[in-house]
Amino acid sequence: QVQLVESGGGLVQPGGSLRLSCAASGFTFSSYAMGWYRQAPGKERELVAAISVGNIANYVHSAKGRFTISRDNTKKTVYLQMNSLKPEDTAVYYCNKQYSPYDSWGQGTQVTVSS
């Protein structure tokens, strides 16, 4: 049974930082490219950052230079370090496979950037 458990969100002022974590279980984590997605109110879910099996990272344009994705295969965990946060980063953040995401998404973690 696939489980994805996100944590680390919160309320932060513009310019602040947060580190998100996603603990995965129920599948061979090290065999899949993983991604962080976000969904803002009234918008579709979008892929923000992804990391390949070989630790190659890719980012949506708006996240480049501010976000860093990483993974620890021994802990079956993927991280998202977010710096220089902006109000437009406000969303619920989820993790899942980069390709063919599982239907069973986690509960996500709320990130709110506001002064």
LINDANOR-V641895 format. One record per pair of residues at least 4 apart in sequence whose ideal C-beta (glycine too) atoms are under 7 Angstrom apart, sorted by the first residue. I is the first residue (numbers start at 1). J is the second residue. Records with the same first field share a line. If there is no record, write none. Layout:
I = J / J
//
This chain:
1 = 26
2 = 26 / 27 / 102 / 104
3 = 25 / 26
4 = 22 / 24 / 95 / 96 / 105 / 106
5 = 22 / 23 / 106
6 = 20 / 22 / 93 / 94 / 95 / 106 / 107 / 108 / 109
7 = 21 / 109
8 = 18 / 19 / 20 / 21 / 109
9 = 18 / 20 / 93 / 109 / 110 / 111
10 = 18
11 = 112 / 114
12 = 16 / 18 / 85 / 113
13 = 115
14 = 85 / 86 / 87 / 113 / 115
15 = 84 / 85
16 = 85
17 = 82 / 83 / 85
18 = 82 / 85 / 111
19 = 79 / 81
20 = 36 / 79 / 80 / 82 / 93 / 109
21 = 77 / 79
22 = 77 / 78 / 95
23 = 76 / 77
24 = 29 / 76 / 77
25 = 76
29 = 73 / 76
30 = 53 / 73
31 = 53
32 = 53 / 97
33 = 50 / 51 / 52 / 53 / 97 / 98 / 99
34 = 50 / 51 / 71 / 78 / 95 / 97 / 98
35 = 47 / 49 / 50 / 95 / 96 / 97 / 98
36 = 48 / 49 / 69 / 80 / 93 / 95
37 = 45 / 46 / 47 / 48 / 94 / 96
38 = 46 / 48 / 91 / 92 / 93
39 = 43 / 45 / 91 / 92
40 = 90 / 91
46 = 60
47 = 60
48 = 59 / 60 / 63 / 67
49 = 57 / 58 / 59 / 63 / 67 / 69 / 80
50 = 58 / 69 / 98
51 = 55 / 56 / 57 / 69 / 70 / 71 / 78
52 = 56
55 = 71
57 = 69
59 = 63 / 64 / 67
63 = 67
66 = 82 / 83 / 84
67 = 80 / 81 / 82
68 = 81
69 = 78 / 79 / 80
70 = 79
71 = 78
72 = 77
78 = 95
80 = 93
82 = 89
85 = 89 / 113
86 = 113
87 = 113 / 114
89 = 111 / 113
90 = 111 / 112 / 113
91 = 111
92 = 108 / 109 / 110
93 = 108 / 109 / 111
94 = 105 / 106 / 108
95 = 106
96 = 101 / 102 / 105
97 = 101 / 102
//
